[in-house]
Amino acid sequence: MMIGMVLFWGVILLGIAWFLWGGARSGPASSERPVIEASPLEILERRFAEGAISAEDYQARRDVLVNGTAETNDVHNETLTTPRAGGGSQS
């Protein structure tokens, strides 16, 4: 009787462990699609199509991606900087 009880609980625990560690599925689920990485140009085109950026921004950024250079204009004269570690000013 004792052996039967130990075998019963052992099977139950192994079944739970198998289910929790993904033994129930051998591969990716059918609803999961493989990740397809988009190129920077495709991302830019998608953002423009969604209306996230203006036509001028799109053209300027596209020029940088395609030609590697950007023409400066008076409207978008920004300097990009990263904050210093520790924040604040140095004394």
RODOFI-558385 format. One record per residue: residue number from 1; x, y, z of N, C-alpha, C in turn. Coordinates in steps of 0.1 Angstrom, whole numbers, plus 5000, padded with zeros to 4 digits. Example, Ala and Ser with C-alpha at 12.3 -4.5 7.8 and 13.67 -1.06 7.14 Angstrom:
REM RODOFI-558385
n: 1 | n_X: 5132 | n_Y: 4943 | n_Z: 5078 | ca_X: 5123 | ca_Y: 4955 | ca_Z: 5078 | c_X: 5132 | c_Y: 4967 | c_Z: 5078
n: 2 | n_X: 5128 | n_Y: 4978 | n_Z: 5071 | ca_X: 5137 | ca_Y: 4989 | ca_Z: 5071 | c_X: 5129 | c_Y: 5000 | c_Z: 5079
This chain:
REM RODOFI-558385
n: 1 | n_X: 5008 | n_Y: 4988 | n_Z: 5000 | ca_X: 5000 | ca_Y: 5000 | ca_Z: 5000 | c_X: 5009 | c_Y: 5013 | c_Z: 5000
n: 2 | n_X: 5019 | n_Y: 5012 | n_Z: 5008 | ca_X: 5028 | ca_Y: 5024 | ca_Z: 5009 | c_X: 5035 | c_Y: 5026 | c_Z: 4995
n: 3 | n_X: 5039 | n_Y: 5016 | n_Z: 4988 | ca_X: 5046 | ca_Y: 5018 | ca_Z: 4975 | c_X: 5036 | c_Y: 5024 | c_Z: 4965
n: 4 | n_X: 5024 | n_Y: 5020 | n_Z: 4965 | ca_X: 5014 | ca_Y: 5025 | ca_Z: 4956 | c_X: 5011 | c_Y: 5040 | c_Z: 4958
n: 5 | n_X: 5011 | n_Y: 5044 | n_Z: 4971 | ca_X: 5009 | ca_Y: 5058 | ca_Z: 4974 | c_X: 5021 | c_Y: 5067 | c_Z: 4970
n: 6 | n_X: 5033 | n_Y: 5062 | n_Z: 4972 | ca_X: 5046 | ca_Y: 5069 | ca_Z: 4967 | c_X: 5046 | c_Y: 5070 | c_Z: 4952
n: 7 | n_X: 5042 | n_Y: 5059 | n_Z: 4945 | ca_X: 5042 | ca_Y: 5059 | ca_Z: 4931 | c_X: 5031 | c_Y: 5069 | c_Z: 4926
n: 8 | n_X: 5020 | n_Y: 5070 | n_Z: 4932 | ca_X: 5009 | ca_Y: 5079 | ca_Z: 4928 | c_X: 5014 | c_Y: 5093 | c_Z: 4929
n: 9 | n_X: 5019 | n_Y: 5097 | n_Z: 4941 | ca_X: 5023 | ca_Y: 5111 | ca_Z: 4943 | c_X: 5036 | c_Y: 5114 | c_Z: 4934
n: 10 | n_X: 5044 | n_Y: 5105 | n_Z: 4932 | ca_X: 5056 | ca_Y: 5107 | ca_Z: 4923 | c_X: 5051 | c_Y: 5110 | c_Z: 4909
n: 11 | n_X: 5041 | n_Y: 5103 | n_Z: 4904 | ca_X: 5036 | ca_Y: 5105 | ca_Z: 4890 | c_X: 5029 | c_Y: 5119 | c_Z: 4890
n: 12 | n_X: 5022 | n_Y: 5123 | n_Z: 4900 | ca_X: 5015 | ca_Y: 5136 | ca_Z: 4901 | c_X: 5026 | c_Y: 5147 | c_Z: 4901
n: 13 | n_X: 5036 | n_Y: 5146 | n_Z: 4909 | ca_X: 5047 | ca_Y: 5156 | ca_Z: 4909 | c_X: 5054 | c_Y: 5157 | c_Z: 4896
n: 14 | n_X: 5058 | n_Y: 5146 | n_Z: 4890 | ca_X: 5064 | ca_Y: 5146 | ca_Z: 4877 | c_X: 5056 | c_Y: 5152 | c_Z: 4866
n: 15 | n_X: 5043 | n_Y: 5149 | n_Z: 4867 | ca_X: 5034 | ca_Y: 5156 | ca_Z: 4857 | c_X: 5033 | c_Y: 5171 | c_Z: 4858
n: 16 | n_X: 5033 | n_Y: 5175 | n_Z: 4871 | ca_X: 5032 | ca_Y: 5190 | ca_Z: 4873 | c_X: 5045 | c_Y: 5196 | c_Z: 4868
n: 17 | n_X: 5057 | n_Y: 5190 | n_Z: 4872 | ca_X: 5070 | ca_Y: 5195 | ca_Z: 4867 | c_X: 5071 | c_Y: 5195 | c_Z: 4852
n: 18 | n_X: 5066 | n_Y: 5185 | n_Z: 4846 | ca_X: 5067 | ca_Y: 5184 | ca_Z: 4831 | c_X: 5059 | c_Y: 5195 | c_Z: 4825
n: 19 | n_X: 5047 | n_Y: 5198 | n_Z: 4830 | ca_X: 5038 | ca_Y: 5208 | ca_Z: 4825 | c_X: 5044 | c_Y: 5222 | c_Z: 4827
n: 20 | n_X: 5050 | n_Y: 5225 | n_Z: 4839 | ca_X: 5055 | ca_Y: 5238 | ca_Z: 4842 | c_X: 5068 | c_Y: 5241 | c_Z: 4834
n: 21 | n_X: 5076 | n_Y: 5231 | n_Z: 4832 | ca_X: 5089 | ca_Y: 5234 | ca_Z: 4824 | c_X: 5087 | c_Y: 5233 | c_Z: 4809
n: 22 | n_X: 5075 | n_Y: 5233 | n_Z: 4804 | ca_X: 5073 | ca_Y: 5233 | ca_Z: 4790 | c_X: 5073 | c_Y: 5220 | c_Z: 4783
n: 23 | n_X: 5072 | n_Y: 5209 | n_Z: 4790 | ca_X: 5072 | ca_Y: 5196 | ca_Z: 4783 | c_X: 5059 | c_Y: 5194 | c_Z: 4775
n: 24 | n_X: 5049 | n_Y: 5202 | n_Z: 4778 | ca_X: 5036 | ca_Y: 5200 | ca_Z: 4771 | c_X: 5037 | c_Y: 5204 | c_Z: 4757
n: 25 | n_X: 5046 | n_Y: 5213 | n_Z: 4753 | ca_X: 5048 | ca_Y: 5217 | ca_Z: 4739 | c_X: 5063 | c_Y: 5215 | c_Z: 4735
n: 26 | n_X: 5064 | n_Y: 5209 | n_Z: 4724 | ca_X: 5078 | ca_Y: 5206 | ca_Z: 4720 | c_X: 5084 | c_Y: 5217 | c_Z: 4712
n: 27 | n_X: 5076 | n_Y: 5226 | n_Z: 4706 | ca_X: 5082 | ca_Y: 5237 | ca_Z: 4698 | c_X: 5074 | c_Y: 5250 | c_Z: 4701
n: 28 | n_X: 5076 | n_Y: 5260 | n_Z: 4693 | ca_X: 5068 | ca_Y: 5272 | ca_Z: 4695 | c_X: 5054 | c_Y: 5270 | c_Z: 4691
n: 29 | n_X: 5045 | n_Y: 5277 | n_Z: 4698 | ca_X: 5031 | ca_Y: 5276 | ca_Z: 4696 | c_X: 5028 | c_Y: 5281 | c_Z: 4682
n: 30 | n_X: 5017 | n_Y: 5276 | n_Z: 4676 | ca_X: 5013 | ca_Y: 5280 | ca_Z: 4663 | c_X: 5009 | c_Y: 5295 | c_Z: 4662
n: 31 | n_X: 5005 | n_Y: 5301 | n_Z: 4673 | ca_X: 5001 | ca_Y: 5315 | ca_Z: 4673 | c_X: 5013 | c_Y: 5324 | c_Z: 4673
n: 32 | n_X: 5025 | n_Y: 5319 | n_Z: 4677 | ca_X: 5037 | ca_Y: 5327 | ca_Z: 4677 | c_X: 5043 | c_Y: 5328 | c_Z: 4663
n: 33 | n_X: 5046 | n_Y: 5340 | n_Z: 4659 | ca_X: 5052 | ca_Y: 5342 | ca_Z: 4646 | c_X: 5067 | c_Y: 5345 | c_Z: 4648
n: 34 | n_X: 5075 | n_Y: 5341 | n_Z: 4639 | ca_X: 5090 | ca_Y: 5343 | ca_Z: 4640 | c_X: 5092 | c_Y: 5359 | c_Z: 4640
n: 35 | n_X: 5102 | n_Y: 5363 | n_Z: 4647 | ca_X: 5106 | ca_Y: 5377 | ca_Z: 4648 | c_X: 5113 | c_Y: 5381 | c_Z: 4635
n: 36 | n_X: 5108 | n_Y: 5391 | n_Z: 4628 | ca_X: 5115 | ca_Y: 5396 | ca_Z: 4616 | c_X: 5120 | c_Y: 5410 | c_Z: 4619
n: 37 | n_X: 5133 | n_Y: 5411 | n_Z: 4618 | ca_X: 5138 | ca_Y: 5424 | ca_Z: 4621 | c_X: 5137 | c_Y: 5433 | c_Z: 4609
n: 38 | n_X: 5132 | n_Y: 5446 | n_Z: 4611 | ca_X: 5131 | ca_Y: 5455 | ca_Z: 4600 | c_X: 5143 | c_Y: 5464 | c_Z: 4599
n: 39 | n_X: 5146 | n_Y: 5468 | n_Z: 4587 | ca_X: 5158 | ca_Y: 5477 | ca_Z: 4585 | c_X: 5154 | c_Y: 5491 | c_Z: 4590
n: 40 | n_X: 5164 | n_Y: 5499 | n_Z: 4593 | ca_X: 5161 | ca_Y: 5512 | ca_Z: 4598 | c_X: 5153 | c_Y: 5520 | c_Z: 4588
n: 41 | n_X: 5155 | n_Y: 5518 | n_Z: 4575 | ca_X: 5147 | ca_Y: 5525 | ca_Z: 4565 | c_X: 5133 | c_Y: 5521 | c_Z: 4565
n: 42 | n_X: 5130 | n_Y: 5508 | n_Z: 4567 | ca_X: 5116 | ca_Y: 5503 | ca_Z: 4568 | c_X: 5109 | c_Y: 5508 | c_Z: 4581
n: 43 | n_X: 5117 | n_Y: 5510 | n_Z: 4592 | ca_X: 5111 | ca_Y: 5515 | ca_Z: 4604 | c_X: 5108 | c_Y: 5530 | c_Z: 4601
n: 44 | n_X: 5117 | n_Y: 5537 | n_Z: 4595 | ca_X: 5114 | ca_Y: 5551 | ca_Z: 4592 | c_X: 5102 | c_Y: 5553 | c_Z: 4583
n: 45 | n_X: 5101 | n_Y: 5545 | n_Z: 4573 | ca_X: 5089 | ca_Y: 5545 | ca_Z: 4564 | c_X: 5076 | c_Y: 5542 | c_Z: 4571
n: 46 | n_X: 5077 | n_Y: 5532 | n_Z: 4580 | ca_X: 5065 | ca_Y: 5529 | ca_Z: 4588 | c_X: 5061 | c_Y: 5541 | c_Z: 4597
n: 47 | n_X: 5070 | n_Y: 5547 | n_Z: 4604 | ca_X: 5067 | ca_Y: 5558 | ca_Z: 4613 | c_X: 5061 | c_Y: 5570 | c_Z: 4605
n: 48 | n_X: 5066 | n_Y: 5572 | n_Z: 4593 | ca_X: 5061 | ca_Y: 5583 | ca_Z: 4584 | c_X: 5047 | c_Y: 5580 | c_Z: 4580
n: 49 | n_X: 5044 | n_Y: 5567 | n_Z: 4577 | ca_X: 5031 | ca_Y: 5563 | ca_Z: 4573 | c_X: 5021 | c_Y: 5564 | c_Z: 4584
n: 50 | n_X: 5026 | n_Y: 5561 | n_Z: 4596 | ca_X: 5017 | ca_Y: 5562 | ca_Z: 4608 | c_X: 5015 | c_Y: 5577 | c_Z: 4612
n: 51 | n_X: 5022 | n_Y: 5586 | n_Z: 4607 | ca_X: 5021 | ca_Y: 5600 | ca_Z: 4610 | c_X: 5029 | c_Y: 5604 | c_Z: 4622
n: 52 | n_X: 5038 | n_Y: 5596 | n_Z: 4626 | ca_X: 5046 | ca_Y: 5599 | ca_Z: 4638 | c_X: 5057 | c_Y: 5610 | c_Z: 4635
n: 53 | n_X: 5061 | n_Y: 5611 | n_Z: 4623 | ca_X: 5070 | ca_Y: 5622 | ca_Z: 4619 | c_X: 5065 | c_Y: 5629 | c_Z: 4607
n: 54 | n_X: 5070 | n_Y: 5642 | n_Z: 4606 | ca_X: 5066 | ca_Y: 5650 | ca_Z: 4594 | c_X: 5073 | c_Y: 5646 | c_Z: 4582
n: 55 | n_X: 5069 | n_Y: 5652 | n_Z: 4571 | ca_X: 5076 | ca_Y: 5650 | ca_Z: 4558 | c_X: 5090 | c_Y: 5655 | c_Z: 4558
n: 56 | n_X: 5092 | n_Y: 5666 | n_Z: 4564 | ca_X: 5106 | ca_Y: 5672 | ca_Z: 4565 | c_X: 5115 | c_Y: 5663 | c_Z: 4573
n: 57 | n_X: 5110 | n_Y: 5658 | n_Z: 4585 | ca_X: 5118 | ca_Y: 5649 | ca_Z: 4593 | c_X: 5121 | c_Y: 5636 | c_Z: 4585
n: 58 | n_X: 5110 | n_Y: 5631 | n_Z: 4579 | ca_X: 5112 | ca_Y: 5619 | ca_Z: 4571 | c_X: 5123 | c_Y: 5620 | c_Z: 4561
n: 59 | n_X: 5123 | n_Y: 5631 | n_Z: 4553 | ca_X: 5133 | ca_Y: 5633 | ca_Z: 4542 | c_X: 5147 | c_Y: 5635 | c_Z: 4548
n: 60 | n_X: 5148 | n_Y: 5643 | n_Z: 4559 | ca_X: 5161 | ca_Y: 5645 | ca_Z: 4565 | c_X: 5167 | c_Y: 5632 | c_Z: 4570
n: 61 | n_X: 5159 | n_Y: 5624 | n_Z: 4577 | ca_X: 5163 | ca_Y: 5612 | ca_Z: 4583 | c_X: 5166 | c_Y: 5601 | c_Z: 4572
n: 62 | n_X: 5158 | n_Y: 5602 | n_Z: 4561 | ca_X: 5161 | ca_Y: 5593 | ca_Z: 4550 | c_X: 5174 | c_Y: 5596 | c_Z: 4543
n: 63 | n_X: 5177 | n_Y: 5609 | n_Z: 4542 | ca_X: 5190 | ca_Y: 5613 | ca_Z: 4536 | c_X: 5201 | c_Y: 5608 | c_Z: 4544
n: 64 | n_X: 5200 | n_Y: 5609 | n_Z: 4557 | ca_X: 5211 | ca_Y: 5604 | ca_Z: 4566 | c_X: 5212 | c_Y: 5589 | c_Z: 4564
n: 65 | n_X: 5201 | n_Y: 5581 | n_Z: 4564 | ca_X: 5202 | ca_Y: 5567 | ca_Z: 4563 | c_X: 5208 | c_Y: 5562 | c_Z: 4549
n: 66 | n_X: 5204 | n_Y: 5569 | n_Z: 4538 | ca_X: 5208 | ca_Y: 5565 | ca_Z: 4525 | c_X: 5221 | c_Y: 5570 | c_Z: 4522
n: 67 | n_X: 5224 | n_Y: 5583 | n_Z: 4524 | ca_X: 5236 | ca_Y: 5590 | ca_Z: 4520 | c_X: 5247 | c_Y: 5590 | c_Z: 4531
n: 68 | n_X: 5243 | n_Y: 5589 | n_Z: 4543 | ca_X: 5252 | ca_Y: 5590 | ca_Z: 4554 | c_X: 5255 | c_Y: 5604 | c_Z: 4559
n: 69 | n_X: 5249 | n_Y: 5614 | n_Z: 4553 | ca_X: 5251 | ca_Y: 5628 | ca_Z: 4557 | c_X: 5237 | c_Y: 5635 | c_Z: 4557
n: 70 | n_X: 5237 | n_Y: 5645 | n_Z: 4564 | ca_X: 5224 | ca_Y: 5653 | ca_Z: 4565 | c_X: 5227 | c_Y: 5668 | c_Z: 4562
n: 71 | n_X: 5218 | n_Y: 5673 | n_Z: 4554 | ca_X: 5220 | ca_Y: 5688 | ca_Z: 4551 | c_X: 5213 | c_Y: 5695 | c_Z: 4563
n: 72 | n_X: 5220 | n_Y: 5705 | n_Z: 4568 | ca_X: 5214 | ca_Y: 5713 | ca_Z: 4579 | c_X: 5205 | c_Y: 5724 | c_Z: 4573
n: 73 | n_X: 5194 | n_Y: 5726 | n_Z: 4581 | ca_X: 5185 | ca_Y: 5737 | ca_Z: 4577 | c_X: 5183 | c_Y: 5745 | c_Z: 4590
n: 74 | n_X: 5177 | n_Y: 5757 | n_Z: 4588 | ca_X: 5176 | ca_Y: 5766 | ca_Z: 4600 | c_X: 5165 | c_Y: 5761 | c_Z: 4609
n: 75 | n_X: 5155 | n_Y: 5753 | n_Z: 4604 | ca_X: 5144 | ca_Y: 5749 | ca_Z: 4612 | c_X: 5148 | c_Y: 5739 | c_Z: 4622
n: 76 | n_X: 5156 | n_Y: 5729 | n_Z: 4619 | ca_X: 5159 | ca_Y: 5718 | ca_Z: 4627 | c_X: 5174 | c_Y: 5718 | c_Z: 4631
n: 77 | n_X: 5178 | n_Y: 5729 | n_Z: 4638 | ca_X: 5192 | ca_Y: 5730 | ca_Z: 4642 | c_X: 5193 | c_Y: 5726 | c_Z: 4657
n: 78 | n_X: 5194 | n_Y: 5713 | n_Z: 4659 | ca_X: 5194 | ca_Y: 5708 | ca_Z: 4673 | c_X: 5207 | c_Y: 5701 | c_Z: 4675
n: 79 | n_X: 5212 | n_Y: 5702 | n_Z: 4688 | ca_X: 5224 | ca_Y: 5695 | ca_Z: 4692 | c_X: 5220 | c_Y: 5684 | c_Z: 4701
n: 80 | n_X: 5223 | n_Y: 5672 | n_Z: 4698 | ca_X: 5220 | ca_Y: 5661 | ca_Z: 4707 | c_X: 5231 | c_Y: 5658 | c_Z: 4716
n: 81 | n_X: 5228 | n_Y: 5658 | n_Z: 4729 | ca_X: 5238 | ca_Y: 5655 | ca_Z: 4739 | c_X: 5233 | c_Y: 5645 | c_Z: 4749
n: 82 | n_X: 5242 | n_Y: 5638 | n_Z: 4755 | ca_X: 5238 | ca_Y: 5628 | ca_Z: 4766 | c_X: 5241 | c_Y: 5634 | c_Z: 4779
n: 83 | n_X: 5233 | n_Y: 5632 | n_Z: 4789 | ca_X: 5235 | ca_Y: 5637 | ca_Z: 4802 | c_X: 5247 | c_Y: 5631 | c_Z: 4808
n: 84 | n_X: 5254 | n_Y: 5639 | n_Z: 4817 | ca_X: 5266 | ca_Y: 5634 | ca_Z: 4823 | c_X: 5262 | c_Y: 5625 | c_Z: 4835
n: 85 | n_X: 5271 | n_Y: 5615 | n_Z: 4838 | ca_X: 5268 | ca_Y: 5606 | ca_Z: 4849 | c_X: 5268 | c_Y: 5614 | c_Z: 4862
n: 86 | n_X: 5259 | n_Y: 5611 | n_Z: 4870 | ca_X: 5258 | ca_Y: 5618 | ca_Z: 4883 | c_X: 5248 | c_Y: 5630 | c_Z: 4882
n: 87 | n_X: 5245 | n_Y: 5634 | n_Z: 4870 | ca_X: 5236 | ca_Y: 5646 | ca_Z: 4869 | c_X: 5242 | c_Y: 5659 | c_Z: 4874
n: 88 | n_X: 5235 | n_Y: 5669 | n_Z: 4872 | ca_X: 5239 | ca_Y: 5682 | ca_Z: 4878 | c_X: 5252 | c_Y: 5688 | c_Z: 4871
n: 89 | n_X: 5257 | n_Y: 5699 | n_Z: 4877 | ca_X: 5269 | ca_Y: 5705 | ca_Z: 4871 | c_X: 5281 | c_Y: 5701 | c_Z: 4879
n: 90 | n_X: 5292 | n_Y: 5702 | n_Z: 4873 | ca_X: 5305 | ca_Y: 5699 | ca_Z: 4880 | c_X: 5310 | c_Y: 5711 | c_Z: 4887
n: 91 | n_X: 5316 | n_Y: 5709 | n_Z: 4899 | ca_X: 5321 | ca_Y: 5720 | ca_Z: 4906 | c_X: 5336 | c_Y: 5721 | c_Z: 4906
